[in-house]
Each structure stands twice: as structure tokens, then as C-alpha cells.
């Protein structure tokens, strides 16, 4: 058996606002939305007794590729930066999205206040199967400073 990564959980300022961003920009749906109290054992952040809210967003698959949105409800986290980043720091994940419509995703992100890093542009890449794929790609940050590279396959050359 090979282990799978089923979810990435992001610490967010406001789970409701973040969930709306993922619903609007990427078309994800809410799979779970629960409050819970930290045990103080498993996560390397927060303290025992902290009240949190976890919203899990689902794309097409109900086991892999999910995004968790973890908000500290009580006490509120005070260490979350208030400004959106302008570059990716070491240790920061890059989320790569296979978009149905890259240009539309950028406009939806822009409409919700995301910082756009790269406007949609055309490019080509040779895939692992050796076939050349014509792509449209762009990149932006969500409202909490997480970076997304969004790509759309336009055509595959045989």
C-alpha cells in the first residue's frame, strides 16, 4: 500500500470568508464544517483548549485533494500577518490547480480581492507522457496569503 495525502489544512483568518473564496474561485464545495477543541497533542500549534473551526472543502474527489480551513475562534490568533505576501517564502506550499477556465478563475479571484501575481498567459510543456500540451497559466494568492498556480490544458499534441 502507498500512503496518500488526502488533505492540506490551511490556517485562515476567517473560515467562512475563506470557504466562500474556494467555492467562488475554484468551484469547491463544503464537505464538512465543525467546531472542535484542540487537545494540545497532535498539532504543533495552538494550545490545549483552544476553540477552532474546521471547514473542509472538496473538489471532484471525496478523499484526496481536499483543503481544510482552520480558524482559531477563541482565542483568536494574533500571529497571522495582515498583509498579503508578494513572494513565496521558503517552506510555503504552492497549490497547483487544473482549471476548467484559467482566465475566469483569475477574474473571480480578482473580484474577491486576491493579489494576482501572473496574468493568464499561453505556454507549452512536454508532459510525463512525452506529449506537448498547450496551456494557459496564471498565479495568485488567496485572501490568507496561500499561493495558487492555475493551469488549463488547451490542446494536447499527439
Secondary structure, 3 states (H helix, E strand, C coil): CCCCCCEEEEECCCHHHHHHHHHHHHCCEEEEEEEEECCCCCCCCCCCCCEEEEEEEECCCCCCCEEEEEEEEECCCCCCCCCCCCCCCCCCCEEEEECCCHHHHHHHHHHCCCCEEEEEEEEEEECCCCCEEEEEEEEEECCCCCEEEEEEEEEEEC
